[in-house]
């Protein structure tokens, strides 16, 4: 009984259940969450680049004066 637990009723539950395919509704929900996450990640990356560019520009302006 490698990596298995036996409950008080005698049922055995595997610690590794194997491949679980989510329902179509769950898959659509996961895809929507992934798209939202990706959009938020891209927006955060764009803001970070913009801040870095502004900081570099300010640093360049300081050197010019």
MOMOGI-V803312 format. One record per pair of residues at least 4 apart in sequence whose C-alpha atoms are under 6 Angstrom apart, sorted by sequence separation. I is the first residue (numbers start at 1). GAP is how many residues later the second one is. D is the distance in Angstrom with one decimal. If there is no record, write none. Layout:
# MOMOGI-V803312
i=I gap=GAP d=D
i=I gap=GAP d=D
This chain:
# MOMOGI-V803312
i=6 gap=4 d=5.8
i=7 gap=4 d=5.5
i=22 gap=4 d=5.8
i=6 gap=5 d=5.7
i=6 gap=6 d=4.7
i=5 gap=7 d=5.8
i=5 gap=8 d=5.6
i=4 gap=9 d=5.8
i=4 gap=10 d=4.6
i=4 gap=11 d=5.5
i=3 gap=12 d=5.6
